[in-house]
Amino acid sequence: MEKCPCGSQKSFLECCEPIISWKTDSSTPEQLMRARYTAYAKEKIDFILNTTIEEKRKECDEQAIRNWSVKSIWHNLEILSTKDQDSEGTVEFIAHYTEGGIRKNLHEKALFKKVDGKWYYVDGEIQKPKPFIRSTDKISRNSPCPCGSGKKYKKCCASA
């Protein structure tokens, strides 16, 4: 059985396929996010467009969505956090994919809204990577090597 691209560890047929084929509605923002990711992986552009809230749909560039879906290799979806209330929810996720031979990821905090009992994607805020913070002091080239050899770092482990 084919595993679902959304990373749920369930089969596609019991996970996202019933949602993408409109047999059932998503019951949470996370479930809709997983189905939308799977729709990108399965090139189901109509699902992506129709699960975008109506007032934002006109902003969607169908051809750009189609190109991104078709020309990318979709690796996995990582759900970082979810907040689910009665009529609004957020899902922070990282979508891992390859585009043009380059491995990339999309880290987004997505907003979802429930309208007439159905969840819709509203908008997303791209999350910038956190800056790298060194946890230890930087070793200068002329410092004693931390391996304890008594040599300068540049003549010891830095030259290896």
Order of alpha helices (4+ residues) and beta strands (2+ residues): alpha-alpha-alpha-alpha-alpha-beta-beta-beta-beta
